[in-house]
Amino acid sequence: MRTTLDIPDDLFKEAMKITRCRTKIEVIKIVLENIVKKNNIQMLKQFRGKIDLDINLSASRKRD
């Protein structure tokens, strides 16, 4: 998908320096991937303590 963006050059330069990316496209991909990952982590945190998996860890850790 082609998109035209108006993003300040100094912001891009800083992002490229931090990420060590060579192109602006690489920076945008990394930023978008990080946003999605962060959102997924936040969604998973909502389930903390609410799901009972009923797993016997002692039995599952035994290896035959």
Buried (B, 14 or more C-beta within 10 A) or exposed (E): EEEEEEEEEEEBEEBBEEBEBEEBEBBBEBEEEEEEEEEEEEEEEEEEEEEEEEEEEEEEEEEE
